[in-house]
Amino acid sequence: MKSIARDENQVTLIYSSTTRTGERTYGHISAVKDKELQTIDIAKTPLTGTQWAELADELNKPIKDLLSFEDVSDDDELKTADYDENDYINIIKNRPELFAHPIIIHKDEVKQITNPTQAQEFLGVDSAGLDKKMMYDEPTISSTTKKEHFIDKPDKGDHN
């Protein structure tokens, strides 16, 4: 049994509000309106060691690879030392700004997002899902992968 709940109509975003990528990914994923969104901001609500281990396992990565030491100063021991899995779990709990990239869970799929626009792509929303209108019309957003998400609007006539 999974320690993080999964549902067909729910998307779970695990991110850190202390990172730019986390905040931008949250913005992209919150724009998707056809799924219930559960967010876990690890800066406010830390995950358990079991949850981190489960996520790393599902992503086929060691827990260390969920962290980024890019912005850590060169003289910081974190950048050079090699720790065990439990140490990395404690690091991520105490230093959420080191959480490299947000994770999205939908159904049984788990994906680590390296670019915020991947959040919508993961859920089947992309630029092709924007119904092209005249510049003074509001765009209609729909999924390009699931027919039930298309939005039919009455024809407003030819604007030429």
C-alpha positions in Angstrom: 0.0 0.0 0.0 1.3 3.5 -0.9 1.9 5.9 1.9 0.8 8.9 -0.3 -2.8 8.6 -1.4 -3.6 8.3 -5.1 -6.8 8.9 -6.9 -7.8 9.0 -10.6 -9.3 12.5 -10.1 -6.5 13.9 -7.9 -3.1 15.2 -8.7 -0.6 15.5 -5.9 2.2 18.0 -6.1 5.2 17.7 -3.8 7.3 20.9 -3.9 9.2 23.4 -1.9 7.9 27.0 -1.8 11.4 28.0 -1.0 12.5 27.3 -4.6 11.7 29.2 -7.8 11.0 25.9 -9.7 8.7 24.8 -6.9 6.7 28.0 -6.9 6.5 28.1 -10.7 5.4 24.5 -10.9 2.7 25.2 -8.4 1.5 28.0 -10.6 1.4 25.8 -13.7 -0.3 22.8 -12.0 -2.9 25.0 -10.2 -4.1 26.2 -13.7 -5.3 22.7 -14.5 -9.0 22.7 -13.5 -10.2 19.2 -14.3 -8.4 17.5 -11.4 -8.5 18.0 -7.7 -5.1 19.3 -6.6 -3.4 18.2 -3.4 -0.3 20.1 -2.6 2.4 19.2 -0.1 4.8 22.1 0.5 7.7 20.3 2.2 8.9 23.7 3.6 5.7 23.7 5.7 4.7 20.0 5.9 7.7 17.6 5.8 7.2 14.1 4.4 8.2 11.1 6.5 11.3 9.0 5.8 9.0 6.2 4.4 7.3 8.6 2.0 10.7 9.9 0.7 12.0 6.3 0.3 8.8 5.4 -1.6 9.1 8.4 -3.9 12.8 7.7 -4.6 12.0 4.1 -5.3 9.1 4.9 -7.7 11.4 7.4 -9.5 14.2 4.8 -9.6 16.6 7.2 -8.0 18.5 7.3 -4.7 17.2 9.9 -2.3 20.5 11.9 -2.8 19.3 12.5 -6.4 16.2 14.3 -5.1 18.5 17.0 -3.8 20.5 19.7 -5.5 23.7 21.0 -4.0 24.2 23.5 -6.8 23.6 26.6 -4.7 25.5 25.3 -1.7 28.8 27.0 -1.1 31.9 25.0 -2.1 33.2 25.0 1.5 29.9 23.5 2.8 30.3 19.9 3.9 27.0 19.0 2.3 28.5 19.5 -1.1 31.4 17.1 -0.6 30.4 14.5 2.0 28.7 11.3 1.1 25.9 10.3 3.4 23.6 7.3 3.7 19.9 7.4 2.8 18.7 8.3 6.3 21.1 11.2 6.4 19.7 12.5 3.0 16.2 12.2 4.4 17.2 14.3 7.4 18.9 16.9 5.1 15.8 17.2 2.9 13.6 17.6 6.0 15.8 20.3 7.5 16.8 22.1 4.2 13.8 22.0 1.9 15.5 24.6 -0.3 17.7 21.7 -1.5 14.8 19.7 -2.9 15.9 19.7 -6.5 12.6 19.4 -8.5 8.9 19.0 -7.6 7.3 15.7 -7.9 3.8 15.1 -9.4 1.7 12.0 -8.6 -1.4 11.2 -10.7 -2.9 7.7 -10.5 0.1 5.3 -10.4 2.4 7.7 -12.3 5.1 9.6 -10.5 7.3 12.2 -12.3 9.9 14.6 -11.1 9.5 17.9 -12.9 12.7 19.7 -14.0 10.8 22.5 -15.9 7.5 23.9 -14.6 5.7 23.5 -18.0 6.2 19.7 -17.7 3.5 19.7 -15.0 0.8 20.5 -17.6 2.4 18.2 -20.2 2.3 15.4 -17.7 -1.4 15.9 -17.3 -2.0 16.2 -21.0 -2.4 19.9 -21.3 -0.2 21.7 -23.7 -0.3 24.6 -26.1 -2.2 22.5 -28.6 -5.0 22.4 -26.0 -5.5 26.2 -26.4 -8.3 26.8 -28.8 -7.0 29.5 -31.1 -9.3 32.5 -31.3 -9.1 36.1 -32.5 -6.9 38.2 -30.2 -9.8 39.9 -28.5 -11.5 36.5 -27.6 -10.6 34.7 -24.4 -8.8 31.4 -25.1 -10.5 28.1 -24.4 -8.3 25.7 -22.7 -8.8 21.9 -23.1 -6.8 18.7 -23.0 -5.4 17.3 -26.2 -5.3 13.8 -24.9 -8.8 13.2 -23.4 -11.9 13.8 -25.5 -14.1 14.5 -22.4 -12.0 17.6 -21.7 -12.8 19.4 -24.9 -15.0 22.4 -24.4 -17.5 23.2 -27.2 -18.3 26.8 -27.6 -20.9 28.2 -29.9 -19.6 29.6 -33.2 -19.3 33.4 -32.9 -19.2 33.8 -36.7 -16.4 34.9 -39.0 -14.5 37.9 -37.8 -12.7 38.7 -41.2 
